Structures are given as structure tokens and as C-alpha cells.
Amino acid sequence: MCFPSKLKGHFEMRRFAVAAVLGLLLSAAPSFAQAPAAPAAPPVQAPAPAPQVPFPAGAKYAFINIQRIANESGEGRAATARVQALNQQKLTELNERNKAVQANQLKLEQGGSVLSDAARLQLEREIERQSVDIQRFTEDAQAEVQALQAQLQADFQQRLSPVIQRVAQERNLEMLFSVADSGIVWANPGLDLTNDVIQAFDTGAGAPAAGAPPAAPAPAAPQP
């Protein structure tokens, strides 16, 4: 886990993004759209997972895939589900508002000479009011979704950081890289500790080992 602020038949949400410890973004949010959803494709059986390669003995460096952690961990899936639920709620509300204004537009078009000038003017004003209301609703929904994203981002980062620290300490590592933004073009697959982090994350083993120094706090943002 973009989202236009104008109403033109689309209501898309910014990708749900979690700036985890090493800065990789999680993107999983669906987009708002007024078009009906396409029929679901038949389920495809996932291929069997590749055998786990042993971690090289004595290795001091390793890497993780934070995208996978966000996608496969219970924390990441729960956060994605919350964003998707909010997406669907706002989409449903938007569609109801669109139906109302479309009904008035059809009434105006089909009214012809039946409507008096006063009735036509009143209906046109109602359509204009509804259109402004839809635009405001879209903007408010965007702000609501972004607020949820920001909260989920902070929560995910807070929970994931000690888990990564613990896994690194247990392996006695000197450095742990994010494979997506470290520039790594090849590495021994055994150095991938993503599964370890996911397992530790899901089992709640997030606290650093006893006697280990706490993680340094992130520097505060400069005040404007």
C-alpha cells in the first residue's frame, strides 16, 4: 500500500504502504473504481515451496524481503484486510451517491416538456448539489484512508523493528540487509532470513534477547 481527488468515475486509494525498518514499502491496497468488478478467476494451485537452504555457518551478513514479511505475516495481512474493508465501505457509499445523482440526471433528460421551468431549475440545482457532495465525500474518504494508512504504517514499523533486531541477534549478525533496496544482485539463498522474521513476528517473539542493547530511536523530524 493512487487516489485522485476529482470525481470522474474513479475513486482510487493510495497504495497501502508501510515504511518498515529499512524503508521498503508494502503495497497491497486495491483501487476504488466505479466500474463493476470483473468475475473472479478460478483458483490456481500454488507451486510447492522451494526447499529451505541452510543458513551458512558463521555468516555475519544476511538479508530479508520486507515485502514478503508485509504480505505473508499475520500483522501484514490483518492491516491489508483493514484497508480493504475501508475501501469497500467507501466504494459502496460512493456508488449509492452516484446512483442518486444519475437518477436525477435521467429524470432531467427524460422530463422533456413535462417539467416546468421551475421544476427543471430545481432539479438542476439538486444535481449540482449532489455532485459537490460527491466530490467532498471523495476528498473526505481520501483523508480517512490516508489516516488509517499512517496509523497502520506506524504500528507495523513499531512491531516489526524488534523482531528484526532479535533475529539478527540470534544469528550473531553484523549486518542485515533489505534485499529490495540494498543493491544486492545475487546472494546465497541460505542468507535469506525472511522466513525466520515472519515466524518470529507471527509467534510474538518480538522482544530483543535479554541483556541486548535496545534499538536506537529514530531521529525526530525537524520542526518547521
C-alpha positions, 0 to 999 in steps of 0.5 A: 500500500493512487487516489485522485481527488476529482470525481470522474468515475474513479475513486482510487486509494493510495497504495497501502504502504508501510515504511518498515525498518529499512524503508521498503514499502508494502503495497497491497491496497486495491483501487476504488473504481466505479466500474463493476468488478470483473468475475473472479478467476478460478483458483490456481494451485500454488507451486510447492515451496522451494526447499529451505537452504541452510543458513551458512555457518558463521555468516555475519551478513544476511538479508530479508524481503520486507515485502514478503514479511508485509504480505505473508505475516499475520500483522501484514495481512490483518492491516491489508484486510483493514484497508480493504474493508475501508475501501469497500465501505467507501466504494459502496457509499460512493456508488449509492451517491452516484446512483442518486445523482444519475437518477436525477440526471435521467429524470432531467433528460427524460422530463422533456416538456413535462417539467416546468421551468421551475421544476427543471431549475430545481432539479438542476440545482439538486444535481449540482448539489449532489455532485459537490457532495460527491466530490467532498465525500471523495476528498473526505474518504481520501483523508480517512484512508490516508489516516488509517494508512499512517496509523497502520504504517506506524504500528507495523514499523513499531512491531516489526523493528524488534523482531528484526533486531532479535533475529539478527541477534540470534544469528550473531549478525553484523549486518542485515540487509533489505534485499529490495533496496540494498543493491544486492544482485545475487546472494546465497539463498541460505542468507535469506532470513525472511522466513525466520522474521515472519515466524518470529513476528507471527509467534510474538517473539518480538522482544530483543534477547535479554541483556541486548542493547535496545534499538536506537530511536529514530531521529525526530523530524525537524520542526518547521 
